[in-house]
Amino acid sequence: MSKEINLRERFDELDDQSSLRDIQEYIATMKEARGFSVNSVEREMLLMTEEIGELARAVRKDTGGRIDHKRPHETVNTADELADVLAYLLSVGSMMGVDVQSAYLAKEVRNFDRTWTK
């Protein structure tokens, strides 16, 4: 029970000003507290891939794409699916020892030296 209380306290420290690194650290803490830290990186990638599929379905629905009208009860929420994909991405980063925020910033610096064409 104390893990849940500490987890809630840790979550309450996050807000719109939190860094990606802060969120990545919270997700690692959350996985440990909820017993999700037993997944292998491969399993985590499979779960993330599943969430990417759910995001694709949500985007398709939100942009007027074709949907299965035989399943009207099925609801999708693009914001929720984006959050799920981000959580898995940050989780994989933690599992691989990658600070995703630093990795992104370093990659973008390298992108400035690339030639982009349309």
C-alpha positions as CSV (number, residue, x, y, z in Angstrom):
1,M,0.0,0.0,0.0
2,S,2.8,2.4,0.7
3,K,4.0,2.0,-2.8
4,E,0.7,3.2,-4.1
5,I,0.8,6.2,-1.8
6,N,4.4,7.0,-2.9
7,L,3.4,6.5,-6.5
8,R,0.5,8.9,-6.1
9,E,2.8,11.5,-4.5
10,R,5.3,11.0,-7.3
11,F,2.6,11.4,-9.9
12,D,1.3,14.6,-8.2
13,E,4.7,16.1,-8.7
14,L,4.2,16.0,-12.5
15,D,2.5,18.9,-14.3
16,D,2.6,20.6,-17.7
17,Q,6.1,21.9,-16.9
18,S,7.5,18.5,-16.2
19,S,10.3,17.4,-18.6
20,L,10.2,14.2,-20.7
21,R,12.9,12.9,-18.4
22,D,10.6,13.5,-15.3
23,I,7.9,11.5,-17.0
24,Q,10.3,8.8,-18.0
25,E,11.4,8.4,-14.4
26,Y,7.8,8.4,-13.2
27,I,6.9,5.6,-15.6
28,A,9.9,3.5,-14.4
29,T,8.7,4.0,-10.8
30,M,5.1,3.3,-11.8
31,K,6.0,0.0,-13.5
32,E,7.9,-1.1,-10.4
33,A,5.2,-0.2,-8.0
34,R,2.5,-1.9,-10.1
35,G,4.5,-5.0,-10.8
36,F,4.9,-4.3,-14.5
37,S,8.7,-4.3,-14.4
38,V,8.9,-8.0,-15.2
39,N,8.4,-7.6,-18.9
40,S,11.4,-8.1,-21.2
41,V,12.3,-5.4,-23.7
42,E,10.9,-7.6,-26.5
43,R,7.6,-7.9,-24.7
44,E,7.5,-4.2,-24.0
45,M,8.1,-3.6,-27.7
46,L,5.2,-5.9,-28.7
47,L,2.9,-4.0,-26.3
48,M,4.0,-0.7,-27.7
49,T,3.4,-2.0,-31.3
50,E,-0.1,-3.0,-30.2
51,E,-0.7,0.5,-28.8
52,I,0.6,2.1,-32.1
53,G,-2.1,0.0,-33.9
54,E,-4.7,1.4,-31.5
55,L,-3.4,4.9,-32.2
56,A,-3.6,4.3,-35.9
57,R,-7.3,3.2,-35.6
58,A,-8.0,6.3,-33.5
59,V,-6.4,8.7,-36.0
60,R,-8.3,6.9,-38.8
61,K,-11.6,7.4,-37.0
62,D,-10.8,11.0,-36.1
63,T,-9.9,11.9,-39.7
64,G,-13.0,10.4,-41.3
65,G,-11.4,7.2,-42.4
66,R,-13.3,4.0,-42.9
67,I,-14.4,2.3,-39.8
68,D,-16.1,-1.0,-39.0
69,H,-19.8,-0.1,-38.4
70,K,-20.4,-3.5,-37.0
71,R,-18.5,-2.5,-33.9
72,P,-20.2,0.8,-32.9
73,H,-19.6,0.1,-29.2
74,E,-15.9,0.3,-29.8
75,T,-14.6,3.7,-28.7
76,V,-11.1,5.1,-29.4
77,N,-9.6,8.2,-28.0
78,T,-6.6,9.6,-29.9
79,A,-5.2,11.5,-26.8
80,D,-5.4,8.3,-24.7
81,E,-3.6,6.3,-27.4
82,L,-0.9,8.9,-27.8
83,A,-0.3,8.8,-24.1
84,D,-0.1,4.9,-24.1
85,V,2.4,5.0,-27.0
86,L,4.5,7.6,-25.2
87,A,4.4,5.6,-21.9
88,Y,5.7,2.5,-23.7
89,L,8.3,4.4,-25.6
90,L,9.7,5.9,-22.4
91,S,9.5,2.6,-20.8
92,V,11.6,1.0,-23.5
93,G,14.0,3.8,-23.2
94,S,14.4,3.2,-19.5
95,M,14.8,-0.5,-20.1
96,M,17.6,0.1,-22.6
97,G,19.3,2.7,-20.4
98,V,18.4,5.6,-22.8
99,D,17.4,9.0,-21.5
100,V,14.9,9.7,-24.3
101,Q,14.9,13.5,-23.8
102,S,18.7,13.7,-24.2
103,A,18.6,11.3,-27.1
104,Y,16.0,13.3,-28.9
105,L,17.9,16.6,-28.4
106,A,21.2,15.0,-29.5
107,K,19.5,13.6,-32.6
108,E,17.8,16.9,-33.5
109,V,21.3,18.6,-33.3
110,R,22.5,16.1,-35.9
111,N,19.4,16.7,-38.0
112,F,20.4,20.4,-38.4
113,D,23.4,19.2,-40.5
114,R,21.3,17.1,-42.8
115,T,19.9,18.2,-46.1
116,W,16.2,17.9,-46.3
117,T,14.3,17.7,-49.6
118,K,10.6,17.8,-50.3
